[in-house]
């Protein structure tokens, strides 16, 4: 097969591992910067061009679209879809998962466990918003934040009001969520491929840090999931329409709650702490998906 990895940097761990895994299985792998692609949008002969040359004869793409490049990256993925190229994560699913508010609403609609979450526009409604999630302590999140940036733990009612007013004064959109104290600064990253959780790790925030992101000084270890946690992760990925996803869960007193569904989960941490060859499992999934599509087309 000929597979293209859409990535801005060929030296990134995740990009390198996917390329190595595909080549080890005998596939022709190529890394292309999606932000350097441009598109010929016509009805009968749509094209994606890179460095002046149309990209042709491609079996599949693997989107590694960063949050800051979602709009254009999703447009490139969509163009490949129009050309009939297989992608494990569709342009619509990537866009949907990047909208934090919309994704939470979709998860809630599917009955998937979530922390109590509030959203409002007017600063006149701050008191009601804080009361809605059970008061302080509570977590305030910028909708546009990534990797733990723009996430604040407000430990008192007054601190919560001040932070919300400050963010809204900057015209920033925020979510207010209950603080899951019993999680003790830890979350579970579930790596979903197809309809299975293929690997999972527990991430523990650094001392005095409630955010568990590894690049913020957190630690990690292999996690053993309960059946409910496994089911919640798979259902969350399906709700977003993602066939490759990182689903972040907190263990609360009322069961697992989903914090985020990531359409471009990193491979480095999950492979390091679980000793599972995630890259190869992703390529295997693409192989099986293309075989199933070929069999369907042959009917």
Helices and strands as residue ranges (DSSP letters): E 2-6, H 13-24, E 28-32, G 34-36, E 37-40, E 47-50, E 53-54, E 60-63, G 67-69, H 70-82, E 86-87, H 91-98, H 100-109, E 117-118, G 123-125, H 126-132, E 138-142, E 151-154, H 157-169, E 174-178, G 181-183, E 186-193, E 196-204, G 214-216, E 219-222, H 227-240, E 244-252, E 255-262, H 268-274, H 278-297
